[in-house]
Amino acid sequence: MSLDLSSPAPLILVVEDDTKIADLLTNYLQAQGFATQCCGDGLQALALVLLDLMLPGLDGLGVCTAVREFSNVPIIMLTARIDEIDRLLGLDTGADDYICKPFSPREVVARIRALLRRSSGALAPKAPAAQPALTISDPQLQISWQGQPLPLTPVEFRLLRLLITRPGQVLGRQALLDHLHDDFRDVSDRAIDSHIKNVRRKLKQTGVPEGISSVYGVGYRFEA
């Protein structure tokens, strides 16, 4: 499919195979001043914001992963499967947010506006990143702030590395824990809160501006 990018209004591509839900979303979004286009097959979606998880052909996770290869366009996943939340907000999909079905169209618009405030939504290749104040040295398991090493344990290093390399992305507690320990030990997902507390304290002691924010009931996000 081709996208009409000539409209002055923000363009929202709705990828949803349920025609009733697609019509409801597009009608409501248009009434709120957005330009919309819709497709019902993941194979058609090249750039998107609103993306259903369970699509025919290529599913939503596959589309999301493919889009992240060339674009930072905001992506909101729609799902009826509560058990998929940690996976959606995990390390491999690149989704920025999720909404559980059934949902209110008003909530969808609110989530879209919040994402658009943080991003231009341009369908463009990723620009080269500016030289960061936080630098990572994997061989030394070390993260430095303006050249000053942070006093992190190996677990804290892996935790902070995951967060700062995915700025703006919400990471669930279980998804974080799964990447902290190589032996996949059975640890309560609440243990991540203790690690976050220690990392925040060490960031503050080193003079790093607070960058880790809590997302109630889900996990954590790092704001660059």
N, CA and C of each residue as an Amber inpcrd file, in Angstrom:
protein
   672
   0.8450000  -1.1990000   0.0000000   0.0000000   0.0000000   0.0000000
   0.8720000   1.2360000   0.0000000   0.2990000   2.3750000  -0.4290000
   1.0260000   3.6470000  -0.4160000   0.3550000   4.5690000   0.5810000
   1.1570000   5.4230000   1.2160000   0.6500000   6.3520000   2.2120000
   0.5430000   7.7380000   1.6220000  -0.5730000   8.4130000   1.9020000
  -0.7490000   9.7980000   1.4780000  -0.2140000  10.6910000   2.5690000
   0.9690000  11.2550000   2.3480000   1.6070000  12.0990000   3.3540000
   1.4010000  13.5770000   3.0800000   0.4730000  13.9260000   2.1690000
   0.2850000  15.3180000   1.7890000  -0.6070000  16.0750000   2.7630000
  -1.3470000  15.3800000   3.6060000  -2.2640000  16.0540000   4.5270000
  -1.4910000  16.8170000   5.5900000  -1.9310000  18.0600000   5.9350000
  -1.2490000  18.8150000   6.9840000  -1.5030000  18.2320000   8.3710000
  -2.5780000  17.4310000   8.5260000  -2.8790000  16.8320000   9.8240000
  -1.9580000  15.6370000  10.0710000  -1.6470000  15.3290000  11.3530000
  -0.8370000  14.1490000  11.6450000  -1.4990000  12.8960000  11.0700000
  -0.7060000  12.0650000  10.3730000  -1.2410000  10.8650000   9.7310000
  -1.1180000   9.6720000  10.6630000  -2.2520000   9.0180000  10.9400000
  -2.2850000   7.8310000  11.7730000  -2.6490000   6.6500000  10.8910000
  -1.7500000   5.6650000  10.7840000  -2.0440000   4.4540000  10.0350000
  -2.5550000   3.4010000  11.0200000  -3.7890000   2.9740000  10.8640000
  -4.4150000   1.9940000  11.7420000  -4.2850000   0.6170000  11.0850000
  -3.5840000  -0.2940000  11.7410000  -3.4070000  -1.6490000  11.2260000
  -4.2560000  -2.5720000  12.0870000  -5.4360000  -2.9230000  11.6030000
  -6.4290000  -3.6710000  12.3880000  -7.2780000  -4.4910000  11.4270000
  -7.3540000  -5.8230000  11.6360000  -8.0940000  -6.6730000  10.7120000
  -9.5830000  -6.7700000  11.0330000 -10.0020000  -6.3180000  12.2260000
 -11.4220000  -6.2830000  12.5740000 -12.0120000  -4.9860000  12.0080000
 -12.8630000  -5.1050000  10.9860000 -13.3530000  -3.9070000  10.2890000
 -14.1760000  -3.0000000  11.1940000 -14.9170000  -3.5740000  12.1400000
 -15.7220000  -2.7460000  13.0400000 -14.8350000  -1.8890000  13.9340000
 -13.7940000  -2.5070000  14.4770000 -12.8640000  -1.7470000  15.3200000
 -12.1210000  -0.7180000  14.4810000 -11.7080000  -1.1130000  13.2750000
 -10.9880000  -0.1820000  12.3930000 -11.8510000   1.0280000  12.0480000
 -13.1320000   0.7870000  11.7170000 -14.0310000   1.8950000  11.3860000
 -14.2420000   2.8040000  12.5890000 -14.4250000   2.2020000  13.7680000
 -14.6240000   2.9920000  14.9840000 -13.4310000   3.9030000  15.2410000
 -12.2240000   3.3400000  15.1370000 -11.0160000   4.1220000  15.4020000
 -10.8130000   5.2200000  14.3730000 -10.9400000   4.8870000  13.0850000
 -10.6800000   5.8860000  12.0480000 -11.7030000   7.0210000  12.1010000
 -12.9740000   6.6910000  12.3390000 -14.0060000   7.7330000  12.4230000
 -13.7460000   8.6670000  13.5950000 -13.3840000   8.0930000  14.7320000
 -13.1480000   8.9100000  15.9220000 -11.8910000   9.7600000  15.7480000
 -10.8380000   9.1680000  15.1900000  -9.5990000   9.9200000  14.9850000
  -9.7960000  11.0690000  14.0050000 -10.5600000  10.8370000  12.9430000
 -10.8370000  11.8900000  11.9740000 -11.6360000  13.0250000  12.6120000
 -12.5690000  12.6510000  13.5000000 -13.3570000  13.6750000  14.1900000
 -12.4930000  14.5170000  15.1220000 -11.3580000  13.9380000  15.5550000
 -10.4430000  14.6570000  16.4430000  -9.3580000  15.4190000  15.6800000
  -9.4590000  15.4420000  14.3420000  -8.5340000  16.2450000  13.5480000
  -7.3480000  15.5090000  12.9740000  -7.3090000  14.1680000  13.1010000
  -6.2160000  13.3990000  12.5390000  -6.5730000  12.9180000  11.1310000
  -5.5620000  12.7980000  10.2730000  -5.7370000  12.1050000   8.9980000
  -5.4650000  10.6230000   9.2450000  -6.2700000   9.7430000   8.6370000
  -6.1150000   8.3180000   8.8990000  -6.0850000   7.5150000   7.6130000
  -5.3660000   6.4070000   7.6600000  -5.4350000   5.3670000   6.6430000
  -5.4570000   4.0400000   7.3710000  -6.0550000   3.0410000   6.7290000
  -6.2670000   1.7740000   7.4100000  -5.8700000   0.6190000   6.5090000
  -5.2830000  -0.4210000   7.0970000  -5.0670000  -1.6790000   6.3860000
  -5.2770000  -2.8230000   7.3630000  -5.6210000  -3.9850000   6.8470000
  -5.9800000  -5.1050000   7.7030000  -5.0360000  -6.2790000   7.6330000
  -3.8690000  -6.0900000   7.0490000  -2.9120000  -7.1860000   6.9080000
  -1.5380000  -6.6630000   7.2710000  -0.8530000  -7.3620000   8.1770000
   0.4600000  -6.9070000   8.6040000   1.4600000  -6.7970000   7.4810000
   1.2790000  -7.5550000   6.4120000   2.2020000  -7.4880000   5.2850000
   2.1190000  -6.1630000   4.5470000   0.9830000  -5.4360000   4.7250000
   0.8200000  -4.1680000   4.0320000   1.4470000  -3.0020000   4.7840000
   1.7250000  -3.1830000   6.0590000   2.1000000  -2.0550000   6.9070000
   3.5940000  -1.7810000   6.8320000   3.9540000  -0.5940000   6.3520000
   5.3460000  -0.2040000   6.2740000   5.6950000   0.8480000   7.3150000
   4.7340000   1.6470000   7.7430000   4.9400000   2.6560000   8.7790000
   3.6260000   2.8160000   9.5040000   3.6570000   2.9420000  10.8280000
   2.3990000   2.8640000  11.5680000   2.5320000   3.4640000  12.9490000
   1.3850000   3.6940000  13.5330000   1.3290000   4.1150000  14.9250000
   0.4660000   3.1530000  15.7180000  -0.7040000   2.8270000  15.1750000
  -1.6780000   2.0160000  15.8860000  -1.6940000   0.6260000  15.2710000
  -1.2570000  -0.4020000  16.0170000  -0.9550000  -1.6990000  15.4300000
  -1.5700000  -2.8270000  16.2480000  -2.4530000  -3.6070000  15.6150000
  -3.0570000  -4.7580000  16.2740000  -2.0320000  -5.8730000  16.4150000
  -2.0580000  -6.5830000  17.5450000  -1.1170000  -7.6710000  17.7710000
  -1.4130000  -8.8740000  16.8830000  -2.6810000  -9.2880000  16.8250000
  -3.0580000 -10.5000000  16.1110000  -3.5430000 -10.1570000  14.7070000
  -2.6110000 -10.1180000  13.7620000  -2.9210000  -9.7990000  12.3670000
  -2.7280000 -11.0330000  11.5020000  -3.4850000 -11.1590000  10.4190000
  -3.2090000 -12.2310000   9.4600000  -1.9300000 -11.9300000   8.6920000
  -1.3110000 -12.9600000   8.1490000  -0.0480000 -12.7530000   7.4390000
   1.0620000 -12.5280000   8.4410000   1.6530000 -11.3570000   8.4340000
   2.6860000 -10.9850000   9.3930000   2.0050000 -10.3580000  10.6050000
   2.2380000 -10.9150000  11.8100000   1.5380000 -10.3910000  12.9840000
   2.1380000  -9.0640000  13.4430000   1.4860000  -8.4490000  14.4520000
   1.8980000  -7.1300000  14.9060000   3.3210000  -7.0740000  15.4130000
   3.7720000  -8.1300000  16.1160000   5.1440000  -8.1380000  16.6140000
   6.1480000  -8.1630000  15.4630000   5.8170000  -8.9160000  14.4110000
   6.6980000  -8.9610000  13.2550000   6.7740000  -7.6280000  12.5440000
   5.6130000  -6.9670000  12.3890000   5.5820000  -5.6470000  11.7560000
   6.3850000  -4.6510000  12.5870000   6.1810000  -4.6810000  13.9100000
   6.8710000  -3.7420000  14.7980000   8.3860000  -3.9130000  14.7090000
   8.8370000  -5.1510000  14.7510000  10.2720000  -5.4240000  14.6570000
  10.8380000  -4.9490000  13.3210000  10.0900000  -5.1830000  12.2370000
  10.5580000  -4.7720000  10.9080000  10.6430000  -3.2540000  10.7940000
   9.6440000  -2.5480000  11.3130000   9.6370000  -1.0850000  11.2360000
  10.8150000  -0.4990000  12.0020000  11.1590000  -1.1040000  13.1350000
  12.2600000  -0.5840000  13.9440000  13.6200000  -0.7010000  13.2410000
  13.6700000  -1.4490000  12.1380000  14.9170000  -1.5440000  11.3880000
  15.2400000  -0.2470000  10.6520000  14.2010000   0.5890000  10.3890000
  14.4630000   1.7860000   9.5840000  13.7840000   3.0510000  10.1060000
  12.9600000   2.9600000  11.1470000  12.2110000   4.1430000  11.5540000
  11.9640000   4.1630000  13.0520000  11.8950000   5.3760000  13.6040000
  11.5360000   5.5820000  15.0040000  10.0920000   6.0350000  15.1580000
   9.2570000   5.8250000  14.1320000   7.8670000   6.2570000  14.1980000
   7.1990000   5.6520000  15.4400000   6.4120000   6.4250000  16.1790000
   5.7660000   5.8930000  17.3900000   4.8310000   4.7380000  17.0580000
   4.8370000   3.7130000  17.9060000   4.0030000   2.5270000  17.7040000
   3.2370000   2.2220000  18.9830000   1.9070000   2.1480000  18.8530000
   1.0460000   1.6960000  19.9470000   0.4630000   0.3480000  19.5480000
   0.6470000  -0.6640000  20.3830000   0.1230000  -1.9900000  20.1040000
  -1.2650000  -2.1530000  20.7260000  -2.1800000  -2.7780000  19.9750000
  -3.5100000  -3.1250000  20.4730000  -3.5370000  -4.6230000  20.7390000
  -3.9810000  -5.0290000  21.9270000  -3.9900000  -6.4480000  22.2500000
  -5.1780000  -6.8020000  23.1390000  -5.7010000  -8.0110000  22.9320000
  -6.7370000  -8.5570000  23.8010000  -6.1380000  -9.5710000  24.7610000
  -4.8280000  -9.7580000  24.6900000  -4.1520000 -10.7860000  25.4810000
  -3.3030000 -10.1400000  26.5630000  -3.8190000 -10.1500000  27.7990000
  -3.1220000  -9.5150000  28.9170000  -1.7640000 -10.1650000  29.1470000
  -1.6590000 -11.4760000  28.8750000  -0.4020000 -12.1650000  29.1300000
   0.7000000 -11.7690000  28.1520000   0.3630000 -10.9640000  27.1300000
   1.3670000 -10.5230000  26.1650000   2.0260000  -9.2050000  26.5570000
   1.5670000  -8.5660000  27.6530000   2.0290000  -7.2050000  27.9580000
   3.5380000  -7.1520000  28.1380000   4.1170000  -8.0600000  28.9410000
   5.5640000  -8.0320000  29.1600000   6.3140000  -8.2260000  27.8570000
   5.7750000  -9.0820000  26.9720000   6.4330000  -9.3180000  25.6890000
   6.3650000  -8.0660000  24.8140000   5.1890000  -7.4080000  24.8340000
   5.0250000  -6.2010000  24.0200000   5.9890000  -5.1120000  24.4510000
   6.1630000  -5.0010000  25.7850000   7.0060000  -3.9340000  26.3060000
   8.4210000  -4.4330000  26.5790000   8.7720000  -5.5770000  26.0450000
  10.0820000  -6.1660000  26.2650000  11.1520000  -5.5590000  25.3920000
  12.2050000  -6.3090000  25.1710000  13.3990000  -5.7580000  24.5720000
  13.4710000  -5.9260000  23.0610000  12.6180000  -6.7340000  22.4790000
  12.7900000  -7.0830000  21.0770000  11.7400000  -6.5060000  20.1380000
  10.6410000  -5.9350000  20.6610000   9.5770000  -5.4970000  19.7640000
   9.7060000  -4.0430000  19.3550000  10.1450000  -3.1710000  20.2680000
  10.2720000  -1.7500000  19.9390000   8.9900000  -0.9620000  20.0710000
   7.9170000  -1.5520000  20.6130000   6.6710000  -0.8000000  20.7990000
   6.8680000   0.2820000  21.8510000   6.1860000   1.4230000  21.6600000
   6.2890000   2.5310000  22.6080000   5.2190000   2.4640000  23.6860000
   4.0850000   1.8450000  23.3730000   2.9730000   1.7950000  24.3230000
   2.0410000   0.6690000  23.8910000   1.0980000   0.3230000  24.7460000
   0.1060000  -0.6860000  24.4060000  -1.2450000  -0.2750000  24.9710000
  -2.3190000  -0.7770000  24.3600000  -3.6830000  -0.5590000  24.8480000
  -4.3970000  -1.8980000  24.8040000  -5.0360000  -2.2550000  25.8900000
  -5.7490000  -3.5300000  25.9650000  -7.1930000  -3.3710000  25.4690000
  -7.6610000  -4.3530000  24.6970000  -9.0570000  -4.4050000  24.2740000
  -9.8880000  -5.0320000  25.3940000 -11.1420000  -4.5740000  25.5780000
 -11.7920000  -3.4550000  24.8820000 -11.2590000  -2.1190000  25.3940000
 -11.3110000  -1.0940000  24.5520000 -10.7670000   0.2030000  24.9340000
 -11.7250000   1.3110000  24.5290000 -11.4860000   2.4840000  25.0980000
 -12.2690000   3.6650000  24.7600000 -11.5420000   4.4330000  23.6570000
 -12.2470000   4.8540000  22.5990000 -11.5960000   5.6790000  21.5720000
 -10.9480000   6.9290000  22.1600000 -11.5440000   7.4660000  23.2080000
 -10.9660000   8.6520000  23.8530000  -9.5920000   8.3310000  24.4410000
  -9.4530000   7.1340000  25.0140000  -8.1520000   6.7230000  25.5470000
  -7.1270000   6.5890000  24.4220000  -7.5530000   6.0390000  23.2860000
  -6.6380000   5.8850000  22.1500000  -6.1060000   7.2460000  21.7120000
  -7.0020000   8.2210000  21.5740000  -6.5880000   9.5610000  21.1560000
  -5.6340000  10.1690000  22.1750000  -5.9210000   9.9770000  23.4680000
  -5.0470000  10.5280000  24.5120000  -3.6520000   9.9210000  24.4250000
  -3.5810000   8.6080000  24.1980000  -2.2770000   7.9530000  24.0820000
  -1.5260000   8.4510000  22.8480000  -2.2500000   8.6190000  21.7410000
  -1.6150000   9.0990000  20.5050000  -1.0590000  10.5000000  20.7010000
  -1.8600000  11.3840000  21.2980000  -1.3920000  12.7610000  21.5230000
  -0.1410000  12.7660000  22.4050000  -0.1160000  11.9110000  23.4250000
   1.0400000  11.8620000  24.3200000   2.2960000  11.4210000  23.5620000
   2.1440000  10.4290000  22.6720000   3.2950000   9.9720000  21.8990000
   3.7570000  11.0240000  20.8970000   2.8000000  11.7120000  20.2620000
   3.1670000  12.7210000  19.2730000   3.8720000  13.9110000  19.9150000
   3.5920000  14.1610000  21.1870000   4.3020000  15.2350000  21.8830000
   5.7760000  14.8900000  22.0550000   6.0950000  13.5870000  22.0930000
   7.4810000  13.1560000  22.2910000   8.1880000  12.8510000  20.9800000
   7.4460000  12.8620000  19.8910000   8.0570000  12.4910000  18.6160000
   7.4030000  13.2490000  17.4800000   8.1650000  13.5290000  16.4490000
   7.6020000  14.1840000  15.2680000   6.7330000  13.2270000  14.4750000
   6.9400000  11.9140000  14.6470000   6.1870000  10.9230000  13.8940000
   6.6310000  10.8170000  12.4530000   7.7590000  11.4130000  12.0980000
   8.2140000  11.3870000  10.7040000   8.6270000   9.9880000  10.2960000
   8.2580000   9.5850000   9.0920000   8.6250000   8.2810000   8.5660000
   9.9570000   8.4220000   7.8360000  11.0120000   8.5510000   8.6150000
  12.3330000   8.8150000   8.0330000  13.3480000   7.8840000   8.6530000
  14.4680000   7.6560000   7.9730000  15.5140000   6.8250000   8.5540000
  16.0350000   7.4310000   9.8450000  16.5310000   6.5950000  10.7220000
  17.0720000   7.0670000  11.9810000  18.2780000   7.9580000  11.7380000
  18.2750000   9.1080000  12.3930000  19.4090000  10.0250000  12.2620000
  20.5420000   9.5520000  13.1630000  21.7760000   9.8530000  12.8010000
  22.8960000   9.4800000  13.6680000  22.7460000  10.1300000  15.0370000
  23.0040000   9.3610000  16.0740000  22.8390000   9.8660000  17.4300000
  23.9710000  10.8250000  17.7870000  23.6230000  11.8440000  18.5820000
  24.6440000  12.7650000  19.0710000  25.5200000  12.0470000  20.0940000
  26.7060000  12.5540000  20.3020000  27.6050000  11.9540000  21.2730000
  26.9730000  12.0140000  22.6560000  26.6930000  10.8830000  23.2900000
  25.9770000  10.8870000  24.5680000  26.8850000  11.2710000  25.7250000
  26.2470000  11.8460000  26.7540000  26.9810000  12.1320000  27.9730000
  27.2400000  10.8480000  28.7470000  26.3070000   9.8700000  28.6230000
  26.4980000   8.5560000  29.2190000  27.1260000   7.6340000  28.1750000
  28.2710000   7.0590000  28.4910000  28.9480000   6.1640000  27.5540000
  29.0640000   4.7770000  28.1670000  29.0390000   3.7610000  27.3000000
  29.0360000   2.3670000  27.7390000  30.3000000   1.6750000  27.2600000
  30.9390000   0.9320000  28.1550000  32.0700000   0.0740000  27.8040000
  31.7040000  -1.3530000  28.2010000  31.2970000  -2.1650000  27.2090000
  30.8910000  -3.5330000  27.5030000  32.0270000  -4.4020000  28.0440000
  33.2390000  -4.3400000  27.4620000  34.3070000  -5.2010000  27.9930000
  34.6000000  -4.9520000  29.4730000  34.4670000  -3.6970000  29.8950000
  34.7590000  -3.3490000  31.2860000  33.5220000  -3.3550000  32.1710000
  32.3580000  -3.6740000  31.5900000  31.0840000  -3.6170000  32.3360000
  30.9720000  -2.2700000  33.0460000  31.1830000  -1.1970000  32.2680000
  31.2680000   0.1340000  32.8730000  30.4460000   1.1480000  32.0750000
  29.7310000   1.9910000  32.8100000  29.0170000   3.1250000  32.2330000
  29.5730000   4.3840000  32.8770000  29.8890000   5.3750000  32.0400000
  30.4860000   6.6080000  32.5510000  29.6050000   7.7990000  32.2340000
  29.6150000   8.7720000  33.1200000  28.9080000  10.0380000  32.9320000
  29.9390000  11.1270000  32.7410000  29.9860000  11.6950000  31.5390000
  30.9570000  12.7240000  31.1930000  32.3680000  12.2910000  31.5720000
  32.6830000  11.0250000  31.2840000  34.0150000  10.4860000  31.5330000
  34.2290000   9.9150000  32.9120000  33.2700000  10.0980000  33.8270000
  33.4200000   9.5980000  35.1890000  32.6860000   8.2690000  35.3420000
  33.3800000   7.1730000  35.6410000  32.7350000   5.8650000  35.7680000
  31.7330000   5.8420000  36.9270000  30.6180000   5.1670000  36.7020000
  29.6150000   4.9710000  37.7500000  29.9620000   3.7110000  38.5400000
  29.8060000   3.7330000  39.8710000  30.1680000   2.5690000  40.7040000
  29.0690000   1.5010000  40.6810000  28.9210000   0.8040000  39.5450000
  27.8240000  -0.1470000  39.3550000  28.2970000  -1.5840000  39.5300000
  27.4440000  -2.4200000  40.1140000  27.6820000  -3.8590000  40.1190000
  27.3830000  -4.4030000  38.7210000  27.8210000  -5.6240000  38.3960000
  27.5040000  -6.1910000  37.0700000  26.0080000  -6.2230000  36.7650000
  25.1800000  -6.5610000  37.7580000  23.7320000  -6.5800000  37.5340000
  23.2090000  -5.1760000  37.2850000  23.6910000  -4.1980000  38.0490000
  23.2640000  -2.8140000  37.8540000  23.7240000  -2.2860000  36.5010000
  24.9250000  -2.7000000  36.0660000  25.4070000  -2.3030000  34.7430000
  24.4580000  -2.8020000  33.6560000  24.0870000  -4.0830000  33.7190000
  23.2010000  -4.6390000  32.6880000  21.8380000  -3.9670000  32.7170000
  21.3260000  -3.6910000  33.9100000  20.0320000  -3.0380000  34.0430000
  20.0480000  -1.6420000  33.4290000  21.0510000  -0.8250000  33.8090000
  21.1210000   0.5410000  33.2930000  21.4160000   0.5420000  31.7980000
  22.2140000  -0.4030000  31.3370000  22.5150000  -0.4780000  29.9130000
  21.2540000  -0.7370000  29.0990000  20.4310000  -1.6500000  29.5640000
  19.1770000  -1.9330000  28.8660000  18.3020000  -0.6920000  28.7750000
  18.2130000   0.0330000  29.8690000  17.3340000   1.2020000  29.9160000
  17.8440000   2.3340000  29.0300000  19.1410000   2.6610000  29.1070000
  19.6260000   3.8330000  28.3830000  19.7590000   3.5570000  26.8910000
  19.8380000   2.2840000  26.4870000  19.9120000   1.9820000  25.0550000
  18.5310000   1.8830000  24.4210000  17.4760000   2.0250000  25.2260000
  16.1050000   2.0340000  24.7090000  15.3430000   3.2180000  25.2980000
  15.8220000   4.4470000  25.0560000  15.1990000   5.6240000  25.6800000
  13.7380000   5.7620000  25.2790000  12.9030000   6.0750000  26.2570000
  11.4790000   6.2860000  26.0070000  10.6620000   5.0230000  25.9690000
  11.2950000   3.8470000  25.9670000  10.5580000   2.5860000  25.8820000
  10.2960000   2.0430000  27.2800000   9.0430000   1.6710000  27.5510000
   8.6850000   1.0970000  28.8430000   9.1040000  -0.3690000  28.8550000
   9.8730000  -0.7580000  29.8790000  10.3330000  -2.1320000  30.0230000
   9.7120000  -2.7390000  31.2700000   9.0150000  -3.8640000  31.1060000
   8.3870000  -4.5390000  32.2320000   9.4150000  -5.1380000  33.1700000
   9.0180000  -5.3160000  34.4430000   9.9460000  -5.8560000  35.4400000
  10.4750000  -7.2360000  35.0350000   9.5690000  -8.1180000  34.6020000
  10.0000000  -9.4680000  34.2520000  10.9140000  -9.4590000  33.0360000
  10.6120000  -8.6070000  32.0720000  11.4690000  -8.5070000  30.8940000
  12.8720000  -8.0460000  31.2750000  12.9640000  -7.1220000  32.2240000
  14.2700000  -6.6610000  32.6950000  15.0120000  -7.7820000  33.4160000
  14.3090000  -8.4860000  34.3160000  14.9560000  -9.5580000  35.0700000
  15.4780000 -10.6610000  34.1620000  14.7340000 -10.9580000  33.1050000
  15.1430000 -12.0290000  32.1850000  16.4780000 -11.7370000  31.5270000
  16.8710000 -10.4580000  31.4750000  18.1280000 -10.0840000  30.8200000
  19.2300000  -9.7170000  31.8120000  18.9390000  -9.8430000  33.0980000
  19.9410000  -9.4810000  34.1000000  20.7860000 -10.6730000  34.5290000
  20.2050000 -11.8610000  34.5080000  20.8970000 -13.0430000  35.0100000
  21.0410000 -14.0770000  33.8950000  22.2720000 -14.4870000  33.6240000
  22.5320000 -15.4430000  32.5520000  21.9460000 -16.8170000  32.8470000
  21.8040000 -17.1600000  34.1320000  21.3280000 -18.4920000  34.4900000
  19.8110000 -18.5580000  34.6180000  19.0970000 -17.4400000  34.3150000
  17.6270000 -17.4000000  34.3560000  17.0860000 -17.9200000  35.6960000
  17.7350000 -17.5050000  36.7580000  17.3120000 -17.9430000  38.0940000
  15.9010000 -17.4460000  38.3960000  15.2320000 -18.1360000  39.3010000
  13.8610000 -17.7870000  39.6750000  13.8980000 -16.6800000  40.7090000
  13.7040000 -15.4460000  40.2640000  13.7520000 -14.2780000  41.1470000
  12.4470000 -13.5170000  40.9980000  11.9150000 -13.0270000  42.1160000
  10.6830000 -12.2410000  42.0680000  10.8930000 -10.9980000  41.2160000
   9.8730000 -10.6650000  40.4010000  10.0360000  -9.4840000  39.5410000
  10.1190000  -8.2040000  40.3520000   9.7110000  -8.2470000  41.6180000
   9.8150000  -7.0670000  42.4700000  11.2600000  -6.7930000  42.8820000
  12.1490000  -7.7660000  42.6720000  13.5590000  -7.5410000  42.9850000
  14.1260000  -6.4180000  42.1230000  13.5060000  -6.1920000  40.9620000
  13.9970000  -5.1440000  40.0760000  13.8650000  -3.7720000  40.7290000
  12.8570000  -3.6080000  41.5960000  12.6640000  -2.3160000  42.2700000
  13.8590000  -1.9720000  43.1470000  14.4030000  -2.9930000  43.8010000
  15.5770000  -2.7630000  44.6540000  16.7840000  -2.3710000  43.8110000
  16.9690000  -3.0370000  42.6790000  18.0750000  -2.6850000  41.7890000
  17.9260000  -1.2550000  41.2610000  16.7130000  -0.8960000  40.8830000
  16.4600000   0.4620000  40.3780000  16.7760000   1.4970000  41.4480000
  16.3790000   1.2130000  42.6780000  16.6440000   2.1480000  43.7810000
  18.1470000   2.3850000  43.9270000  18.9280000   1.3110000  43.8540000
  20.3810000   1.4470000  43.9870000  20.9830000   2.2100000  42.8080000
  20.5020000   1.9200000  41.6010000  21.0170000   2.6190000  40.4210000
  20.6970000   4.1050000  40.5110000  19.4730000   4.4480000  40.9010000
  19.0990000   5.8570000  41.0420000  19.9990000   6.5740000  42.0390000
  20.2900000   5.9000000  43.1570000  21.1380000   6.5020000  44.1780000
  22.5380000   6.7790000  43.6380000  23.0840000   5.8360000  42.8750000
  24.4270000   6.0010000  42.3390000  24.4670000   7.0530000  41.2290000
  23.3940000   7.1330000  40.4550000  23.3200000   8.1930000  39.4530000
  23.3280000   9.5660000  40.1240000  22.5460000   9.6910000  41.1900000
  22.4720000  10.9710000  41.9050000  23.8240000  11.3350000  42.5200000
  24.5060000  10.3390000  43.0960000  25.8090000  10.5990000  43.7260000
  26.8460000  11.0610000  42.7050000  26.6950000  10.5980000  41.4560000
  27.6540000  10.9580000  40.4090000  27.2630000  12.2440000  39.6890000
  26.0900000  12.7860000  40.0160000  25.6510000  14.0260000  39.3970000
  24.8810000  13.8580000  38.1090000  24.4240000  12.6220000  37.8370000
  23.6460000  12.3720000  36.6220000  22.2130000  12.8400000  36.8460000
  21.6450000  13.6510000  35.9420000  20.2540000  14.0530000  36.0830000
  19.3440000  12.8320000  36.1110000  18.3050000  12.8680000  36.9500000
  17.3660000  11.7500000  37.0630000  16.7800000  11.4140000  35.7070000
  16.9240000  10.1510000  35.2870000  16.4360000   9.7570000  33.9820000
  15.5290000   8.5420000  33.9870000  15.4400000   7.8470000  35.1240000
  14.6280000   6.6390000  35.2030000  13.2780000   6.9860000  35.8180000
  12.2130000   6.7570000  35.0700000  10.8700000   7.0320000  35.5810000
  10.1020000   5.7310000  35.7330000   9.2300000   5.6840000  36.7390000
   8.4050000   4.5100000  37.0070000   7.1060000   4.6110000  36.2210000
   6.6730000   3.4810000  35.6640000   5.3740000   3.3800000  35.0030000
   4.5290000   2.4620000  35.8680000   3.5780000   3.0210000  36.5780000
   2.8520000   2.3110000  37.6270000   2.2630000   0.9950000  37.1240000
   2.5660000  -0.0740000  37.8410000   1.9920000  -1.3670000  37.5330000
   2.6480000  -2.1000000  36.3800000   3.6340000  -1.4740000  35.7200000
   4.2430000  -2.1040000  34.5390000   5.7520000  -2.2510000  34.7110000
   6.4720000  -1.1500000  34.8290000   7.9150000  -1.2310000  34.9100000
   8.5760000   0.1230000  34.9080000   9.6220000   0.2870000  34.0770000
  10.4320000   1.5050000  34.1060000  10.7680000   1.9620000  32.6900000
  11.0930000   3.2590000  32.6020000  11.4510000   3.8790000  31.3320000
  12.6000000   4.8590000  31.5900000  13.5400000   4.9150000  30.6420000
  14.6350000   5.8850000  30.7370000  14.3980000   7.0020000  29.7440000
  14.3940000   8.2260000  30.2320000  14.2440000   9.4110000  29.3840000
  15.6160000  10.0150000  29.1640000  16.0370000  10.0660000  27.9150000
  17.3860000  10.5760000  27.6160000  17.5230000  12.0190000  28.0550000
